[in-house]
């Protein structure tokens, strides 16, 4: 039996090596193997691949790390261990190892999310110690779109400029609170404000803005060469049910496919019938199921 130090700051912990398998934090030397692993399912893994590409696995930038599960020194599974815990191509043995590692750190993330089978299995290993999730979303259809919409698009949709931050920000807060169930500034406003500003600066925030009011908005939350992942699709409450969302979202998909990546993805709560109808009308197709456990 040997031991290796885990390097990521808030997840610093020793990793036990047993036999021919072990878990350790991945570093820059592991990038080729990790990218190969992520590319086995480039649409499902878009969030983690985006984080890896942006940070190069530099812990200071990531605010966490990516653990690798090795068999005979071959990387077979991974787990993004930061504010969001996201298993990647995780085998049953890897899930057990990642769960043990999470429990040993003593640090609780804000969510466990990923493909339903692996995210649920990981959460079941954690729930006994961490207690029930604040919100368990066991069935979230994962949707993809690899072609331009055939429905009409709304010409008012455009990228938000940084000068419009104060216009967009309240809509982002409303959407986050409505979707997640807590105010995004609960643990401090600076981080969330910086994230919204970052998305605007990247050209990833899209909206219809009229007379200083946001009527519709969404953002690209993650992107790779293969795909984007949309987040925060929101229509002002008094305008819902009036047919605004379909042409607005169709305009976003068309622009995002042209300027960022060819496939657009998102996932949605299964009980949100109105949203699922909107996505289907735009042209999204179900390609799997995610689960999210919010803590």
C-alpha positions as CSV (number, residue, x, y, z in Angstrom):
1,X,0.0,0.0,0.0
2,X,1.2,3.5,-0.9
3,X,0.0,7.1,-0.4
4,X,0.1,10.2,-2.5
5,X,-0.8,13.7,-1.5
6,X,-3.8,15.3,-3.1
7,X,-2.9,18.8,-4.2
8,X,-6.1,20.7,-4.8
9,X,-6.3,23.2,-1.9
10,X,-9.9,22.8,-0.6
11,X,-9.8,19.1,-1.3
12,X,-6.3,18.4,0.1
13,X,-6.3,14.9,1.3
14,X,-4.1,11.8,1.1
15,X,-5.2,9.2,-1.4
16,X,-4.9,5.5,-0.6
17,X,-3.6,3.3,-3.3
18,X,-4.8,-0.3,-3.2
19,X,-3.4,-3.0,-5.5
20,X,-3.7,-2.0,-9.1
21,X,-6.1,0.9,-8.7
22,X,-5.6,4.3,-7.3
23,X,-7.1,7.8,-7.2
24,X,-5.1,11.0,-7.4
25,X,-5.5,14.7,-8.5
26,X,-4.6,15.1,-12.1
27,X,-2.0,17.6,-13.3
28,X,-0.9,19.1,-16.6
29,X,1.0,15.9,-17.5
30,X,-2.4,14.1,-17.5
31,X,-4.1,16.5,-19.9
32,X,-3.8,14.3,-23.0
33,X,-5.3,11.2,-21.3
34,X,-8.0,13.3,-19.6
35,X,-9.0,14.9,-22.9
36,X,-9.2,11.5,-24.5
37,X,-11.4,10.3,-21.8
38,X,-13.7,13.4,-22.0
39,X,-13.9,13.0,-25.8
40,X,-15.5,9.6,-25.5
41,X,-18.8,11.5,-24.9
42,X,-18.0,15.1,-25.9
43,X,-21.6,16.4,-25.5
44,X,-22.3,15.0,-22.1
45,X,-18.8,16.0,-20.9
46,X,-18.9,19.6,-22.2
47,X,-18.9,21.2,-18.8
48,X,-15.8,19.4,-17.5
49,X,-14.0,19.6,-20.8
50,X,-14.6,23.4,-20.8
51,X,-13.2,23.7,-17.3
52,X,-10.2,21.6,-18.2
53,X,-9.5,23.6,-21.3
54,X,-9.9,27.0,-19.6
55,X,-7.8,26.2,-16.5
56,X,-5.3,23.6,-17.8
57,X,-5.9,21.9,-14.4
58,X,-4.2,24.7,-12.6
59,X,-5.7,24.4,-9.1
60,X,-5.6,28.1,-8.3
61,X,-7.7,28.9,-11.4
62,X,-10.1,25.9,-11.0
63,X,-10.9,26.4,-7.4
64,X,-10.8,22.7,-7.1
65,X,-9.3,19.8,-9.1
66,X,-10.1,16.8,-11.2
67,X,-9.5,13.4,-9.7
68,X,-8.5,10.5,-11.8
69,X,-9.2,6.9,-11.1
70,X,-6.5,4.6,-12.5
71,X,-6.4,0.9,-13.2
72,X,-3.0,-0.5,-14.0
73,X,-1.8,3.1,-14.4
74,X,-4.5,3.8,-17.1
75,X,-6.9,6.6,-16.5
76,X,-10.4,5.0,-16.8
77,X,-12.6,7.6,-14.9
78,X,-12.5,11.1,-13.6
79,X,-14.4,13.4,-11.2
80,X,-14.5,17.2,-11.3
81,X,-14.2,18.1,-7.6
82,X,-15.0,21.8,-7.0
83,X,-18.2,23.7,-6.2
84,X,-19.9,21.2,-8.5
85,X,-19.0,17.5,-8.3
86,X,-19.3,15.9,-11.7
87,X,-18.3,12.3,-12.4
88,X,-16.9,11.5,-15.9
89,X,-17.1,8.1,-17.5
90,X,-17.3,6.7,-14.0
91,X,-17.3,3.0,-13.4
92,X,-18.9,1.5,-10.3
93,X,-15.4,1.0,-8.7
94,X,-14.5,4.6,-9.5
95,X,-17.7,5.9,-8.0
96,X,-16.9,4.1,-4.8
97,X,-13.4,5.6,-4.8
98,X,-14.6,9.1,-5.5
99,X,-17.2,8.9,-2.8
100,X,-14.7,7.8,-0.3
101,X,-12.4,10.6,-1.3
102,X,-15.2,13.2,-1.0
103,X,-16.2,12.0,2.4
104,X,-12.6,12.1,3.6
105,X,-12.1,15.7,2.6
106,X,-14.8,17.1,4.9
107,X,-15.7,19.7,2.2
108,X,-19.2,19.8,0.9
109,X,-19.8,21.0,-2.7
110,X,-23.0,22.9,-3.8
111,X,-24.1,20.1,-6.1
112,X,-23.5,16.6,-7.5
113,X,-24.5,16.5,-11.1
114,X,-24.0,14.4,-14.2
115,X,-25.5,11.5,-16.2
116,X,-28.3,10.0,-14.1
117,X,-26.8,6.5,-13.5
118,X,-23.4,7.7,-12.3
119,X,-24.6,10.9,-10.5
120,X,-27.3,9.0,-8.6
121,X,-24.9,6.2,-7.6
122,X,-22.4,8.7,-6.4
123,X,-25.0,10.6,-4.4
124,X,-26.3,7.4,-2.8
125,X,-22.8,6.8,-1.4
126,X,-22.7,10.3,0.0
127,X,-26.2,10.9,1.2
128,X,-25.8,8.8,4.4
129,X,-23.1,11.1,5.7
130,X,-24.2,14.4,4.1
131,X,-27.9,14.0,4.8
132,X,-30.7,14.6,2.3
133,X,-30.2,16.9,-0.7
134,X,-31.8,20.3,-0.4
135,X,-33.3,19.5,-3.9
136,X,-33.0,16.2,-5.7
137,X,-33.7,16.3,-9.4
138,X,-33.5,12.7,-10.4
139,X,-34.7,13.1,-14.0
140,X,-33.5,15.9,-16.2
141,X,-33.7,15.2,-19.9
142,X,-30.4,16.0,-21.7
143,X,-31.2,17.7,-25.0
144,X,-29.0,18.4,-28.0
145,X,-29.4,20.2,-31.3
146,X,-26.9,19.9,-34.2
147,X,-28.7,21.8,-36.9
148,X,-30.2,25.3,-37.3
149,X,-33.8,25.8,-36.2
150,X,-36.5,25.7,-38.9
151,X,-38.9,27.9,-36.9
152,X,-38.8,31.7,-37.3
153,X,-36.2,33.5,-35.2
154,X,-36.6,36.7,-33.2
155,X,-34.3,39.4,-34.7
156,X,-34.3,41.3,-31.4
157,X,-32.0,38.7,-29.8
158,X,-28.4,39.9,-29.5
159,X,-25.3,39.7,-27.4
160,X,-25.4,41.7,-24.2
161,X,-22.7,44.3,-23.8
162,X,-20.8,44.9,-20.6
163,X,-22.4,48.4,-20.4
164,X,-25.7,46.6,-19.9
165,X,-24.5,44.6,-16.9
166,X,-26.9,46.4,-14.5
167,X,-29.8,45.7,-16.9
168,X,-29.1,42.0,-17.2
169,X,-28.0,41.2,-13.7
170,X,-31.4,41.3,-12.0
171,X,-32.8,38.9,-14.6
172,X,-29.9,36.5,-13.9
173,X,-30.6,36.7,-10.2
174,X,-34.3,36.1,-10.7
175,X,-33.6,33.1,-12.9
176,X,-31.0,31.6,-10.5
177,X,-33.3,32.0,-7.5
178,X,-36.2,30.6,-9.3
179,X,-34.3,27.6,-10.6
180,X,-31.9,26.8,-7.8
181,X,-34.1,27.8,-4.9
182,X,-31.6,30.1,-3.2
183,X,-30.4,33.6,-3.9
184,X,-27.0,33.6,-5.7
185,X,-25.6,36.2,-3.4
186,X,-26.2,34.1,-0.3
187,X,-22.5,33.3,0.0
188,X,-21.4,36.7,-1.3
189,X,-22.3,38.9,-4.2
190,X,-18.8,39.3,-5.7
191,X,-18.5,35.8,-7.1
192,X,-21.8,35.7,-8.9
193,X,-21.4,39.2,-10.2
194,X,-18.0,38.3,-11.6
195,X,-19.4,35.3,-13.3
196,X,-22.2,37.2,-15.0
197,X,-19.7,39.8,-16.1
198,X,-17.4,37.1,-17.4
199,X,-20.1,35.6,-19.6
200,X,-21.0,39.0,-21.0
201,X,-17.3,39.7,-21.8
202,X,-17.0,36.4,-23.5
203,X,-20.0,37.2,-25.7
204,X,-21.9,34.3,-24.2
205,X,-24.9,36.3,-22.8
206,X,-27.8,36.8,-25.1
207,X,-31.0,38.7,-24.5
208,X,-33.9,40.8,-25.8
209,X,-33.7,44.2,-24.1
210,X,-36.3,46.9,-24.7
211,X,-36.6,50.2,-22.8
212,X,-34.0,49.0,-20.3
213,X,-35.9,45.8,-19.5
214,X,-34.9,42.2,-20.2
215,X,-37.7,40.3,-21.9
216,X,-35.7,37.2,-22.6
217,X,-32.2,36.0,-21.8
218,X,-29.9,32.9,-21.7
219,X,-26.2,32.3,-21.5
220,X,-23.7,29.8,-22.8
221,X,-22.3,28.4,-19.6
222,X,-19.7,26.1,-21.1
223,X,-18.2,25.6,-24.5
224,X,-15.8,23.3,-26.3
225,X,-14.8,22.9,-29.9
226,X,-17.7,20.3,-30.1
227,X,-20.5,21.9,-28.2
228,X,-22.0,24.5,-26.0
229,X,-24.2,24.1,-22.9
230,X,-26.9,26.7,-22.5
231,X,-28.1,27.8,-19.0
232,X,-30.5,30.2,-17.5
233,X,-33.2,30.4,-20.2
234,X,-35.6,33.0,-18.8
235,X,-38.6,34.9,-20.0
236,X,-40.0,37.8,-17.9
237,X,-42.9,36.4,-15.9
238,X,-45.6,38.6,-17.3
239,X,-44.6,37.6,-20.9
240,X,-44.6,33.9,-20.4
241,X,-47.1,31.8,-22.4
242,X,-47.1,34.4,-25.2
243,X,-44.9,32.6,-27.7
244,X,-41.7,34.7,-27.0
245,X,-39.4,31.9,-26.0
246,X,-39.4,29.7,-29.1
247,X,-38.2,32.4,-31.7
248,X,-35.9,33.9,-29.1
249,X,-34.2,30.7,-28.2
250,X,-34.1,29.7,-31.9
251,X,-32.2,32.9,-32.6
252,X,-29.7,32.0,-29.9
253,X,-29.2,28.5,-31.2
254,X,-28.6,29.8,-34.7
255,X,-26.0,32.3,-33.6
256,X,-24.3,30.0,-31.1
257,X,-23.9,27.3,-33.7
258,X,-22.5,29.8,-36.2
259,X,-20.0,31.5,-33.9
260,X,-19.1,29.2,-31.0
261,X,-19.6,25.4,-31.6
262,X,-21.8,23.2,-33.9
263,X,-23.9,21.4,-31.3
264,X,-26.0,23.1,-28.6
265,X,-26.9,21.3,-25.5
266,X,-28.9,21.8,-22.3
267,X,-30.7,19.9,-19.6
268,X,-34.1,20.6,-18.1
269,X,-36.2,19.4,-15.2
270,X,-38.6,16.7,-16.4
271,X,-41.6,18.3,-14.6
272,X,-41.1,21.6,-16.5
273,X,-43.6,20.8,-19.2
274,X,-43.7,24.3,-20.7
275,X,-39.9,24.5,-21.1
276,X,-39.7,21.0,-22.6
277,X,-42.4,21.9,-25.1
278,X,-40.4,25.0,-26.0
279,X,-37.2,23.1,-26.5
280,X,-38.9,20.5,-28.6
281,X,-40.5,23.1,-30.8
282,X,-37.1,24.8,-31.4
283,X,-35.7,21.5,-32.5
284,X,-33.9,20.0,-29.5
285,X,-33.9,16.2,-29.2
286,X,-33.5,14.1,-26.1
287,X,-30.1,12.4,-26.0
288,X,-29.9,11.1,-22.4
289,X,-30.8,12.0,-18.8
290,X,-29.0,13.9,-16.1
291,X,-29.5,14.1,-12.4
292,X,-28.7,16.9,-10.0
293,X,-28.5,16.9,-6.3
294,X,-28.4,20.4,-4.8
295,X,-26.9,20.7,-1.3
